[in-house]
Structure formats: structure tokens, C-alpha cells
Amino acid sequence: MKKIYKKGMTLIEVIISLAILCIIIIPILSLCLNNVKINKSSEDKSKAKNIAQQYMEYVKSPNNSIDDIKKLSHEKDGFTIDTTIEPVEDYKFSEYINSEDIQCNIKIQVDEQNNLKIYDKSGEVVSNLGSLLNLISIHVNDSGNNIIVKNKDADTESNISINVAENKDVKIKIELIGDINFKIDAVNECEDKNLILYFIKFNRNSNYSINSTIGKIKFFSSIDENLKNGDMNYRLYKVKVKVSKNGEVLQIIEGYKTFQNS
């Protein structure tokens, strides 16, 4: 009876098969490892953003002083948090004035009941945007002839057309009469005009902070002369929260807040 022999794989064939297998597997493994790294990086950035936002909310709390903020830099969950604070130079404070001496395109007033009222240049009330709790939004369009003021808490807004001469800035006076702490978002889309915000305090318990700004914006703060006997020196500060891990910066958030000077 004739024996039948099955021919096995030679060493060369085995090597070639392994080489082909490696060519296929290595890119797949590399792709999987890259996906893991990307997912980990995204997770770290998301955590860093949450940490930065938490710290910025802490910074904007009315109960915290400059010294409290300077002590914030430390480690958390493997992340390094650095907080810096510096005064905004283009900002006036410790001046007593008569509010009527400031001529602006519109006036925003937070009255005794914390209602948000908008006045035109002649002093007439054009809008009552309801009770203010936390956030005001001010938006100047790209031509500088229209201002939108929003009370984010009441979801109300006022759209005001203004007439600003060429090479003149858009000026808004903000009177703080009520006993309130609130934030302001300011946007200026007009490239050839500054948006100038004049904050005038009539109440020593009122306070505000700049939540975010876009465009060419300047801030000035004064105190109504009727409070001249009080100690009301304030200054605007820029606060930066930086979150990093293993030397890589993952998130930077900037904000503004006013502090009473000692």
C-alpha cells in the first residue's frame, strides 16, 4: 500500500506568514494605542476645563478677597492649578463725581428694587427689563449704531439705536443703586470705536464683576459724590486660571473682578 505524505510548511513560508501578520497587526495596534491616547487626552482636557471653571466661579464669589485668590495655586486630582491676578491699568477708581456730569449714549440703571432700566440720551426710560439677579449682556453691532442690552435672568432685552459721530466712542453709563452683586458680558463688534462702560456706585453694598469681554472695551469706575464720606476705593483686576498636567497646559480661563482696596 502506497503511503501518502502531506507536505508541511517550510521555514521560509512560516517567516513570510509571520511577516505578513506583523504588517497587518502593527498598524491596527498603533491605531488602537493612538485612540486610547486621544481619548485620555480628551478626558484630561475635559477635566481641566471643569476644574478651571470651578476655580473661576470661586474667584468671582463676592466673599473672596485678593489674598484668597492668590492662595489658590495647588494640585488637584493630578492637575496643577496656577492662578494669577493683576490690576487692569486702563481703569479709574477712587474718584467721586456727579453722575449727571457724564454724558453717554444710553444709561443702564439698577434701581432700589434691582430692576434693570434703560434710559436714552435725553433721560427718558425706554425699557424696563425686569428684576436683575445675576447677569447683564451688552452688545454693540459692527457699525456702532445699535446697542442690545439683555437681562439674562428675566430673558428680556432692549434694542436701542444710537447716533455716534465718526471717530467717537460708544459710551454707556451704568448706575448701581440697588443692593446687588452681578456679572456683565460685553461685546463690541465695531472695530473703529471703543465701547466705554462707566460704572457709578450709589450703594456701598452693590458690586459687579466683568464676566467676559470681546472687542475694544474700556472700563471706568467712580462713586457718586453723595457717598463721599464712605471708604469706597475699588479697582478692576484680571484673573487668569491655568490648569496643566505633566507640564502640558490643558486649559486657560480669564475673567475680571472688582475688589475693594485696603
C-alpha positions as CSV (number, residue, x, y, z in Angstrom):
1,M,0.0,0.0,0.0
2,K,1.4,3.3,-1.1
3,K,1.9,5.9,1.7
4,I,0.8,9.4,1.1
5,Y,2.8,12.2,2.7
6,K,1.4,15.7,3.2
7,K,3.9,18.4,2.7
8,G,4.3,20.8,5.6
9,M,5.2,24.5,5.6
10,T,8.8,25.3,5.2
11,L,10.7,27.7,7.5
12,I,10.7,30.4,4.8
13,E,6.9,30.1,4.4
14,V,6.5,30.4,8.2
15,I,8.7,33.5,8.3
16,I,6.8,35.1,5.3
17,S,3.5,34.4,7.1
18,L,4.7,35.9,10.3
19,A,5.9,39.0,8.4
20,I,2.6,39.4,6.7
21,L,0.8,39.0,10.0
22,C,3.0,41.7,11.6
23,I,2.4,44.1,8.7
24,I,-1.3,43.7,9.3
25,I,-1.3,43.7,13.2
26,I,1.2,46.5,13.8
27,P,-0.9,49.4,12.2
28,I,-4.0,48.1,14.0
29,L,-2.3,48.1,17.3
30,S,-0.8,51.5,16.6
31,L,-4.3,52.8,15.7
32,C,-5.7,51.4,18.9
33,L,-3.0,52.9,21.0
34,N,-3.5,56.3,19.4
35,N,-7.2,56.1,20.0
36,V,-6.5,55.4,23.7
37,K,-4.1,58.3,23.9
38,I,-6.6,60.6,22.2
39,N,-9.4,59.5,24.5
40,K,-7.2,60.0,27.5
41,S,-6.1,63.5,26.3
42,S,-9.8,64.5,25.7
43,E,-10.7,63.2,29.1
44,D,-7.9,65.2,30.7
45,K,-8.9,68.4,28.8
46,S,-12.5,68.0,29.9
47,K,-11.5,67.6,33.5
48,A,-9.1,70.5,33.2
49,K,-11.9,72.7,31.8
50,N,-14.2,71.7,34.7
51,I,-11.5,72.5,37.3
52,A,-10.8,75.9,35.7
53,Q,-14.4,76.8,35.6
54,Q,-14.9,75.8,39.3
55,Y,-11.9,78.0,40.2
56,M,-13.2,80.9,38.2
57,E,-16.6,80.7,39.9
58,Y,-14.8,80.7,43.2
59,V,-12.8,83.8,42.1
60,K,-16.0,85.7,41.2
61,S,-17.7,84.9,44.5
62,P,-18.2,88.3,46.3
63,N,-16.9,86.8,49.6
64,N,-13.4,86.2,48.3
65,S,-10.5,88.8,48.6
66,I,-7.4,89.2,46.5
67,D,-5.4,87.3,49.1
68,D,-7.9,84.4,49.0
69,I,-7.4,84.2,45.2
70,K,-3.6,84.3,45.4
71,K,-3.6,81.2,47.6
72,L,-5.5,79.1,45.1
73,S,-2.5,77.6,43.2
74,H,-2.1,73.9,44.1
75,E,-2.6,70.4,43.0
76,K,-5.9,68.7,42.4
77,D,-6.6,65.2,41.0
78,G,-3.2,65.1,39.4
79,F,-3.6,68.5,37.8
80,T,-1.6,71.7,38.6
81,I,-3.7,74.9,39.0
82,D,-2.0,78.3,38.8
83,T,-4.0,81.4,39.4
84,T,-2.6,84.9,38.6
85,I,-4.2,88.2,39.3
86,E,-3.2,91.7,38.1
87,P,-4.8,95.1,38.0
88,V,-6.2,96.4,34.8
89,E,-4.3,99.6,34.2
90,D,-6.8,101.4,31.9
91,Y,-9.3,101.7,34.8
92,K,-10.1,104.6,37.1
93,F,-11.2,104.3,40.7
94,S,-11.3,106.2,44.0
95,E,-13.0,109.2,42.3
96,Y,-16.2,110.9,43.5
97,I,-18.3,112.5,40.8
98,N,-21.8,113.7,40.0
99,S,-23.4,111.1,37.7
100,E,-25.1,113.8,35.7
101,D,-21.8,115.1,34.6
102,I,-21.1,112.0,32.5
103,Q,-22.7,112.3,29.0
104,C,-23.4,108.9,27.4
105,N,-25.3,107.4,24.5
106,I,-27.5,105.4,26.9
107,K,-27.8,104.8,30.6
108,I,-28.4,101.4,32.3
109,Q,-29.7,101.6,35.9
110,V,-30.1,99.0,38.6
111,D,-32.7,100.7,40.8
112,E,-33.6,100.2,44.5
113,Q,-35.7,97.1,43.8
114,N,-32.9,95.8,41.5
115,N,-35.0,96.4,38.4
116,L,-32.9,96.9,35.2
117,K,-33.9,100.1,33.4
118,I,-32.6,101.5,30.2
119,Y,-32.6,105.3,29.5
120,D,-31.9,107.1,26.2
121,K,-29.6,110.0,25.8
122,S,-32.4,112.5,26.8
123,G,-33.0,110.7,30.1
124,E,-36.3,109.0,29.1
125,V,-36.9,105.4,30.1
126,V,-37.1,103.3,27.0
127,S,-37.2,99.8,28.6
128,N,-37.7,98.1,32.0
129,L,-36.1,94.7,31.7
130,G,-37.4,93.4,35.0
131,S,-35.6,92.2,38.1
132,L,-31.9,91.6,37.8
133,L,-30.4,88.6,39.6
134,N,-27.0,87.7,38.2
135,L,-26.1,88.6,34.6
136,I,-26.3,91.6,32.1
137,S,-25.3,91.3,28.5
138,I,-24.3,94.4,26.4
139,H,-23.7,94.0,22.7
140,V,-22.7,96.8,20.2
141,N,-23.0,96.0,16.5
142,D,-20.3,96.3,13.9
143,S,-21.3,99.8,12.8
144,G,-21.5,101.1,16.3
145,N,-25.1,102.5,15.9
146,N,-27.0,99.8,17.7
147,I,-26.9,98.5,21.3
148,I,-28.6,95.4,22.6
149,V,-28.9,95.1,26.4
150,K,-30.2,91.8,27.8
151,N,-31.3,90.8,31.3
152,K,-30.3,87.1,31.1
153,D,-32.2,86.2,34.3
154,A,-35.6,87.5,33.0
155,D,-34.8,86.6,29.4
156,T,-35.7,90.2,28.3
157,E,-33.8,92.6,26.0
158,S,-33.8,96.2,24.7
159,N,-32.6,97.1,21.3
160,I,-31.6,100.8,21.1
161,S,-30.5,102.7,18.0
162,I,-27.9,105.4,18.7
163,N,-26.2,108.1,16.6
164,V,-22.4,108.2,17.2
165,A,-20.3,110.6,15.2
166,E,-17.3,109.3,13.2
167,N,-14.2,108.7,15.4
168,K,-16.3,108.9,18.5
169,D,-16.7,106.1,21.1
170,V,-19.8,104.4,22.2
171,K,-20.4,105.4,25.8
172,I,-22.7,103.6,28.3
173,K,-23.3,104.8,31.9
174,I,-24.3,102.1,34.4
175,E,-25.7,103.3,37.7
176,L,-25.7,100.9,40.6
177,I,-28.4,101.9,43.1
178,G,-29.7,98.6,44.3
179,D,-28.1,96.2,46.8
180,I,-26.9,93.5,44.4
181,N,-23.8,91.6,43.1
182,F,-24.0,90.8,39.4
183,K,-21.9,90.0,36.3
184,I,-21.5,91.6,32.9
185,D,-20.8,90.2,29.5
186,A,-19.7,92.9,27.0
187,V,-19.3,92.5,23.2
188,N,-18.1,95.3,20.8
189,E,-18.2,94.3,17.2
190,C,-17.3,97.8,15.9
191,E,-13.6,97.9,15.0
192,D,-13.2,101.6,14.8
193,K,-14.9,102.6,18.1
194,N,-14.3,101.8,21.7
195,L,-17.1,100.7,23.9
196,I,-16.7,102.6,27.2
197,L,-18.6,101.5,30.3
198,Y,-18.8,103.9,33.2
199,F,-19.8,102.3,36.4
200,I,-21.1,104.6,39.1
201,K,-21.9,103.3,42.6
202,F,-24.7,104.8,44.6
203,N,-24.8,101.9,47.1
204,R,-21.8,100.8,49.1
205,N,-23.2,97.2,49.2
206,S,-23.5,96.9,45.4
207,N,-20.8,95.1,43.5
208,Y,-20.2,93.8,40.0
209,S,-17.6,91.7,38.0
210,I,-16.8,91.5,34.3
211,N,-17.7,88.0,33.2
212,S,-16.4,88.2,29.7
213,T,-15.4,90.7,27.0
214,I,-15.0,90.7,23.2
215,G,-13.7,93.6,21.2
216,K,-12.4,97.1,22.1
217,I,-13.8,97.8,25.6
218,K,-12.7,100.1,28.4
219,F,-14.0,100.3,31.9
220,F,-14.2,103.2,34.3
221,S,-15.5,103.2,37.8
222,S,-16.5,106.1,40.1
223,I,-18.5,106.7,43.2
224,D,-21.4,109.1,43.4
225,E,-20.4,112.2,45.3
226,N,-23.2,111.6,47.8
227,L,-21.1,108.7,49.2
228,K,-18.0,110.8,49.5
229,N,-17.7,110.2,53.2
230,G,-17.5,106.4,52.7
231,D,-14.4,104.3,52.1
232,M,-15.2,103.1,48.6
233,N,-12.0,102.5,46.7
234,Y,-12.4,99.9,44.0
235,R,-10.2,98.5,41.2
236,L,-10.7,96.1,38.4
237,Y,-8.5,93.1,38.2
238,K,-7.8,90.5,35.5
239,V,-7.7,86.9,36.8
240,K,-6.2,84.0,34.9
241,V,-6.7,80.3,35.8
242,K,-4.3,77.9,34.2
243,V,-4.6,74.1,34.5
244,S,-1.8,71.8,33.4
245,K,-0.8,68.2,33.8
246,N,2.8,66.7,33.5
247,G,4.0,70.1,32.2
248,E,1.3,70.4,29.4
249,V,-1.1,73.3,29.7
250,L,-4.6,72.0,29.1
251,Q,-6.9,74.9,29.9
252,I,-6.7,78.7,30.4
253,I,-9.6,80.8,31.5
254,E,-9.6,84.5,32.0
255,G,-12.0,86.7,33.8
256,Y,-12.4,90.1,35.5
257,K,-13.5,91.1,39.0
258,T,-13.6,94.3,41.0
259,F,-12.0,94.4,44.5
260,Q,-12.2,96.9,47.3
261,N,-8.7,98.3,48.0
262,S,-7.4,98.2,51.6
